[in-house]
């Protein structure tokens, strides 16, 4: 006798096909597809010299790609198909799209070094995502290490690497010149190395907000979103600067925690 519920069924005109997927299983995958569309649209806008909407689309892609997994877990709609889709979307939205947009905007003025930097960033992003997938399957890591990423996360790397675009959009008199292109090339390589580094980066996923501070935290989040809408490039520039300043404190906190726990192993990439 066959199983009452089958994942696949035979089809006379072709191979097996997936049967009867609930709508809640489709929604996270739809968000993933929309994220890919946003990332590729950003590349198109960049090729048309429409750089502000290009950067906005890449940021939208990064946001959508960052919430699809959480949406799937919230709806209890995780699946192997969705995991594979999400991995493919990650490399496009966090690696390919930011690199090509930044190259079309500025790095091409540096010639071959600019293209090499764009390639390094994309490859580093792919390696970072692959390492995350491998380490996420390990279960022998101390529980406290799940609070830290290994290296800068790919979504953060995508936001960081486009800092030259934010600075130009501030209308501070900066021009996409050849010297600026070489500076941006060096910055892109730096972000690529941060992605594949062993730098312990605090994830903040285990943070619990005390009940008497929930309202101030909500107000702070709303304020940030409003600033992002009203002054997007100022807010993003400040966010990038704050994140880079945060990294040394994260390393210091990890070292103290490792000494307290008596651990000498590297941080986990789970979570």
C-alpha positions as CSV (number, residue, x, y, z in Angstrom):
1,X,0.0,0.0,0.0
2,X,1.2,3.5,-0.8
3,X,1.7,6.2,1.8
4,X,-1.5,8.4,2.3
5,X,0.4,11.6,1.6
6,X,3.1,11.7,-1.1
7,X,5.4,14.5,-1.9
8,X,5.7,13.5,-5.5
9,X,3.5,11.7,-8.0
10,X,4.2,10.2,-11.4
11,X,3.0,12.0,-14.5
12,X,2.4,10.5,-17.9
13,X,4.0,13.4,-19.8
14,X,7.1,13.9,-17.7
15,X,8.9,13.3,-14.4
16,X,7.5,13.5,-10.9
17,X,5.8,16.6,-9.8
18,X,5.1,18.1,-6.3
19,X,1.5,17.6,-5.1
20,X,-0.9,19.8,-3.1
21,X,1.2,22.5,-1.5
22,X,-0.6,24.6,1.1
23,X,-0.7,28.4,0.4
24,X,1.3,29.1,3.6
25,X,4.1,27.1,2.0
26,X,4.0,29.1,-1.2
27,X,4.1,32.6,0.5
28,X,7.7,32.5,1.7
29,X,8.9,31.3,-1.8
30,X,6.9,34.1,-3.4
31,X,8.8,36.6,-1.2
32,X,12.1,35.0,-2.3
33,X,11.1,35.3,-6.0
34,X,10.2,38.9,-5.5
35,X,13.5,39.5,-3.8
36,X,15.3,38.1,-6.9
37,X,13.2,40.3,-9.2
38,X,14.1,43.4,-7.1
39,X,17.8,42.5,-7.2
40,X,17.8,42.0,-11.0
41,X,15.8,45.1,-11.5
42,X,18.5,47.0,-9.5
43,X,21.1,45.8,-12.0
44,X,18.9,46.9,-14.9
45,X,18.5,50.4,-13.4
46,X,22.3,50.6,-12.9
47,X,22.9,49.8,-16.6
48,X,20.4,52.6,-17.5
49,X,22.4,55.0,-15.3
50,X,19.5,55.3,-12.9
51,X,21.6,54.7,-9.8
52,X,19.3,55.9,-7.0
53,X,16.5,53.5,-7.9
54,X,19.1,50.8,-8.5
55,X,20.5,51.1,-5.0
56,X,16.9,51.2,-3.6
57,X,16.0,48.0,-5.4
58,X,19.1,46.2,-4.1
59,X,18.2,47.3,-0.6
60,X,14.7,46.1,-1.1
61,X,16.0,42.8,-2.4
62,X,18.2,42.5,0.7
63,X,15.3,43.2,3.0
64,X,12.9,40.7,1.3
65,X,15.7,38.1,1.2
66,X,16.3,38.7,4.9
67,X,12.7,38.1,6.0
68,X,11.6,35.2,3.8
69,X,13.3,32.6,6.1
70,X,11.8,34.2,9.2
71,X,8.4,34.3,7.5
72,X,8.7,30.6,6.7
73,X,9.5,29.7,10.3
74,X,6.7,31.9,11.6
75,X,4.2,30.2,9.3
76,X,5.8,26.8,9.9
77,X,6.3,26.6,6.2
78,X,10.0,25.6,6.0
79,X,10.9,23.1,3.2
80,X,13.9,21.8,1.4
81,X,12.7,23.5,-1.8
82,X,12.4,26.8,0.0
83,X,15.9,26.4,1.5
84,X,17.3,25.8,-1.9
85,X,15.5,28.8,-3.4
86,X,16.7,31.0,-0.6
87,X,20.3,30.0,-1.1
88,X,20.1,30.8,-4.8
89,X,18.4,34.2,-4.0
90,X,21.1,35.0,-1.5
91,X,24.0,34.9,-3.9
92,X,22.1,37.1,-6.4
93,X,20.8,39.7,-3.9
94,X,23.7,39.9,-1.5
95,X,26.6,39.2,-4.0
96,X,25.9,39.8,-7.6
97,X,23.4,42.7,-7.5
98,X,25.4,45.0,-5.2
99,X,28.7,44.2,-7.0
100,X,27.3,45.0,-10.4
101,X,25.5,48.2,-9.3
102,X,28.6,49.5,-7.6
103,X,30.7,48.6,-10.6
104,X,28.4,50.4,-13.0
105,X,28.3,53.4,-10.7
106,X,31.9,53.8,-9.8
107,X,34.3,50.8,-9.9
108,X,34.5,50.7,-13.7
109,X,36.4,54.0,-13.5
110,X,39.2,52.1,-11.8
111,X,39.5,49.7,-14.8
112,X,40.6,46.1,-14.1
113,X,41.2,46.6,-10.4
114,X,37.6,47.8,-10.0
115,X,36.3,44.7,-11.8
116,X,38.6,42.4,-9.7
117,X,37.2,44.0,-6.5
118,X,33.6,43.4,-7.7
119,X,34.5,39.7,-8.5
120,X,36.1,39.3,-5.1
121,X,33.1,40.6,-3.3
122,X,30.7,38.3,-5.2
123,X,32.9,35.3,-4.6
124,X,33.4,36.2,-0.9
125,X,29.6,36.5,-0.5
126,X,29.2,33.0,-2.1
127,X,31.8,31.5,0.2
128,X,30.2,33.2,3.2
129,X,26.8,31.8,2.4
130,X,28.3,28.3,1.7
131,X,30.1,28.3,5.1
132,X,26.9,29.4,6.8
133,X,25.0,26.5,5.3
134,X,27.7,24.0,6.3
135,X,28.2,25.2,9.9
136,X,24.4,25.5,10.4
137,X,24.3,21.7,10.2
138,X,26.8,21.3,13.1
139,X,25.2,20.5,16.4
140,X,28.3,20.1,18.6
141,X,28.9,23.8,19.2
142,X,28.4,25.4,22.6
143,X,25.0,27.0,22.9
144,X,26.4,30.5,23.6
145,X,28.3,30.5,20.4
146,X,25.1,30.6,18.4
147,X,24.8,34.2,19.5
148,X,27.7,35.1,17.1
149,X,28.2,34.9,13.3
150,X,31.5,34.0,11.8
151,X,32.4,37.0,9.7
152,X,30.1,39.8,8.6
153,X,26.7,38.4,7.5
154,X,26.0,38.6,3.8
155,X,23.0,41.0,4.1
156,X,25.2,43.4,6.1
157,X,28.0,43.1,3.6
158,X,25.6,44.1,0.8
159,X,24.6,47.2,2.7
160,X,28.2,48.0,3.6
161,X,29.7,47.7,0.2
162,X,27.4,50.4,-1.3
163,X,28.6,53.1,1.0
164,X,30.2,55.0,-1.9
165,X,26.8,55.3,-3.5
166,X,25.3,56.7,-0.3
167,X,28.0,59.3,0.0
168,X,27.5,60.4,-3.5
169,X,23.7,60.7,-3.1
170,X,24.2,63.0,-0.1
171,X,25.1,65.7,-2.6
172,X,28.2,66.8,-0.7
173,X,30.1,67.6,-3.9
174,X,31.6,64.2,-4.2
175,X,32.0,63.0,-7.8
176,X,32.5,59.5,-9.2
177,X,36.1,60.2,-10.2
178,X,39.0,57.9,-10.9
179,X,40.7,58.5,-7.5
180,X,37.3,57.9,-5.8
181,X,37.0,54.7,-7.8
182,X,40.3,53.4,-6.4
183,X,39.3,54.2,-2.9
184,X,36.0,52.4,-3.4
185,X,37.9,49.5,-4.9
186,X,39.9,49.2,-1.7
187,X,36.8,49.5,0.4
188,X,35.1,46.7,-1.6
189,X,38.0,44.4,-1.1
190,X,37.9,45.2,2.6
191,X,34.2,44.3,2.9
192,X,34.9,41.1,0.9
193,X,37.6,40.0,3.5
194,X,35.2,40.9,6.3
195,X,32.7,38.5,4.8
196,X,35.1,35.5,4.8
197,X,36.9,36.4,8.0
198,X,36.7,34.6,11.3
199,X,35.5,37.8,12.9
200,X,32.9,37.0,15.6
201,X,30.0,39.3,15.0
202,X,27.2,39.5,17.6
203,X,23.9,38.5,16.1
204,X,21.6,39.9,18.7
205,X,19.1,37.1,18.2
206,X,19.1,36.1,21.9
207,X,18.5,39.6,23.2
208,X,15.4,39.8,25.3
209,X,13.7,43.2,25.9
210,X,12.5,43.8,29.5
211,X,8.8,44.5,29.7
212,X,9.3,48.1,30.9
213,X,11.4,48.9,27.9
214,X,9.3,47.5,25.1
215,X,7.6,50.8,24.3
216,X,10.9,52.8,24.1
217,X,12.4,50.1,21.9
218,X,9.4,50.2,19.6
219,X,9.5,54.0,19.5
220,X,13.2,53.7,18.6
221,X,12.6,51.3,15.7
222,X,9.8,53.5,14.4
223,X,12.1,56.6,14.6
224,X,14.8,54.7,12.7
225,X,12.3,53.7,9.9
226,X,11.0,57.3,9.7
227,X,14.6,58.6,9.4
228,X,15.3,56.0,6.7
229,X,12.3,57.2,4.8
230,X,12.9,60.9,5.2
231,X,16.7,60.9,5.0
232,X,17.7,57.6,3.5
233,X,21.3,58.3,2.5
234,X,22.2,60.1,5.7
235,X,20.6,57.3,7.7
236,X,22.3,54.5,5.7
237,X,25.7,56.3,5.9
238,X,25.4,56.6,9.7
239,X,24.2,53.0,9.9
240,X,27.3,51.8,8.0
241,X,29.6,53.9,10.2
242,X,27.9,52.6,13.3
243,X,28.1,49.0,12.2
244,X,31.9,49.3,11.4
245,X,32.5,50.8,14.8
246,X,30.4,48.0,16.4
247,X,32.7,45.2,15.1
248,X,35.6,45.8,17.5
249,X,33.2,45.8,20.4
250,X,31.7,42.5,19.2
251,X,35.2,40.9,19.0
252,X,36.0,42.1,22.5
253,X,32.7,40.8,23.9
254,X,33.3,37.4,22.3
255,X,36.8,37.2,23.7
256,X,35.5,37.9,27.2
257,X,32.7,35.4,26.9
258,X,35.1,32.7,25.6
259,X,37.4,33.3,28.6
260,X,34.4,33.1,31.0
261,X,33.1,29.9,29.4
262,X,36.6,28.5,29.1
263,X,36.3,28.0,25.4
264,X,39.0,28.3,22.8
265,X,37.1,27.2,19.8
266,X,36.0,29.6,17.0
267,X,32.5,31.1,17.0
268,X,29.6,29.2,15.5
269,X,27.7,30.4,12.4
270,X,24.4,29.0,13.5
271,X,21.4,31.2,13.9
